[in-house]
């Protein structure tokens, strides 16, 4: 048995800064998440994982 849980959904992103609202009518407040050069980030509300799409250019910062 693994100690780490898989995210409920993985979303490929074209930018290091993404927004998440949980999707659907029962979502959560919109939050902006910055991967900060890590190539991925998990939403603290819904655990969606955002992964920088292969070949996407890391942004210079927002």
N, C-alpha and C positions, 0 to 999 in steps of 0.2 A: 504494500500500500504506500502511495506517495504522500509526502507531507505537504506538498504544494498543490493548490487547486488550480485548475485551468480556468482562464477567463471565460465568461459566458459567451463572449463574442470578440473576435479580432477584426479590427478595421484597418485597412491599409490607407495611409495618408500621404499626400504629396508635399506636405509642409511639416516642420517640426512643431508648429503651434496649431493646435486643433481645439475645437469646441465640442462639448458633449452635453446633451440635455436628456439622456436616457432613452430617447425615442418614444414615440407613441403618446397616448393620452395620460398614461401614468408614469411619466418620466420624472425628472428632477430639475432643479434650477440649472440654467445653462452655466457651465464653467469653462474657462479657457485653460488649457493644459500645455505646458512647454516641455518637450522632450530633452531640451538642454544638451544636445549632442549624444544622448544615450541611445537613440534610435527607436525607443519605445517608451510608452507611459501608460499606466492604468488609471482609469477614472476612479476617484475616491468615493463616489456615490454608487455607481452601478458595476464597477469592476471591468467595464469594457476595456480591452487593450488596444491601443493605437500604436501601429508599427509604421515606421517610415518606409514607404515603398522603395524597393530596390531601384536604383537609378535616379531617385529623387534627390534634388540638391538640398543640402541642409541650409536653412536660412541664416542670414547674417545677424539675425536678431530683430525683435519687434519691440 
